[in-house]
Amino acid sequence: MAALLLLWCVLSLLQTNPRLLPGPWVVGPLIAREAASGALFSNMAATLTRVALSFVLAMVIGLALGLFMGRNRRADRWLDPWLIVFLNLPALVTIVLAYLWIGLNETAAVLAVAANKIPTVVVMVREGARALDPRLDDMARVFRMGRVARLRHVVAPQLAPYVAAAGRSGIALIWKIVLVVEFLGRSNGVGFQIHLYFQLFDVGMVLAYALSFIAVMLLIEALIFQPWERWVTAWRRP
């Protein structure tokens, strides 16, 4: 992080036009000013809300579909072409169609983001379901474990690392798509502010909002997702 900051300072000093890449000594006061006015926190809260809703929706649907496809060969064979189509469907197309079909509202924004993330969750969870140890399934049948108990004690621990990986990669992808959604069709949020200052060619404010939100997502990654991944994989360590 220190190296990145140093590189930013050097590149900023080498610029003949300071407006093209303002340094940390310019962007820092802008962040403080936006925070003091409350605009930074209100827009960040709007973006984080969309990120959270899209993340939960994508993980729930993706987990269910991935487990179903990984455990059922016939379903996997029939649904795989659909999965490939949605994996290769550009996010921009999904966002535009959602706005055209549903309208410029929060429902369209959240569904567009979730639709872009669900296929990647399905792929990762499906691979985890395929890798489940069949001997443990046999053991569960011998001991006559119920479906819920088998899911909790046999399937979930083996699938947890794949779910954690899907979650960590998913949150990084989702917040980027949320910014595009806000850029195109919302009236608040970090993406909307970036769009606004892009039109004004205010690079300093674009960097202020972008770096502030990146810092928040790095904090979420360090405090939530990394400990979660260590916890769900602890049973694998000797």
Helices and strands as residue ranges (DSSP letters): H 2-14, H 24-37, H 39-71, H 73-88, H 91-102, H 106-130, H 134-142, H 147-150, I 151-155, H 156-185, H 190-199, H 203-220, I 221-225, H 226-232, G 234-236
